[in-house]
Structure formats: C-alpha cells, structure tokens
Amino acid sequence: MRHDSGDCCPRTGSGRTAGRRTLRAVWSQRAVVDYGLARRATLTSLLGSGPITREDACDAHPYLLRAARHHGEASTSECPVCRDEQLRLVHYVYGDELGAYEGRVKAPAELAEMAHEHGEFRVYVVEVCLGCAWNHLVQSFVLGTGAGSDVGRPVRRGAGRRERTTGPAPR
C-alpha cells in the first residue's frame, strides 16, 4: 500500500462497482460505518406512505448548506429527493487531539495530511443537496497514525491481572 497517496476517503455514491461499494486503498482508514441502510429507510418512508415528510427530510441547517456550497466536494450522484441538483459531500472531523480543529469541515486533501499528523480522529461524511436542502449522514470512519489510541484498552500487568490505561504512561 502507498502511504503518501493523499487518497484517504472512501468512495461514496460514485464508488459502486458491479452493485457493490468499494473503498480506495487507504493506509490509516479503519472503523468504517456506512449509513446506507438508514438512508434507504428514510427515502423509502419519504417517497412512500411513511411518516417522514419532505419538510422533515429536507431540513439542512443554513451552516451546513453554506459548508456544502463553499467547502463541499462534488459528488456524481443526483439528489434522491428533488433530482435536480448534484449532491455535495461535506467532511467533518472530530477527535480529542484536534483541539481548535474539532468540528470543522475539511477537504479530502486536508484529511490525508491530518492522517499523518494526528493519532486518531473520526470523519463524518454528510451528503447535501443545495437545491432542496436534503442532507443525510453517509459514512463515518477513523483516520490517523494510531499512536496514542490505546487509551481505555485492557493492558496486561503482573500475574495475569488486567488494568485499564487512563492515559500516557507515567515517567
């Protein structure tokens, strides 16, 4: 695998091959959660006779619409609700190590850089339609070097006893 490709995000929407989603080769991507079933259930309820109305589903916050317009990545998929606009993908980052960068929108190229600089952070990918304000969480995944990600995991100490780590080892 190449570690310097800069390609850190899974394909969403356009990454279908023979009916299956595929992931790009990513050196640090892990814990991928795909929200496709929840999206499908929402659309089925919206377009069928379910309890979800268009006002419920197409309720993107003005800040999300602004982020999609100015920082979102163009998708090859059209909006499943209005079918007039091309969807935009917005990547939000969250993690304890990010400090002031937590909760910000990042471009895929920036995510590749961050994956080399931080131990672990989670990325949330949201699809947004600028026309009708449809928005849905598409995917989340963890990126980073993995350094410092042992916090809270069991560690063997002594004669078979297990203790939980609470942070960096004392010096």
Buried (B, 14 or more C-beta within 10 A) or exposed (E): EEEEEBBBBBBBBEBEEEEEBEBEEBBBBEEBEBBEEEBEEBBEBBEEEEEBEBEEBBEBEEEBBBBBEEBBBEBEBBBBBBEEBBBBBBBBBBBEBBEEBBEBBBBBEBBBEBBBEBBBBBBBBBBBBBBBBBBBBBBBBBBBBEEBBBEEEEEEEEEEEEEEEEEEEEE
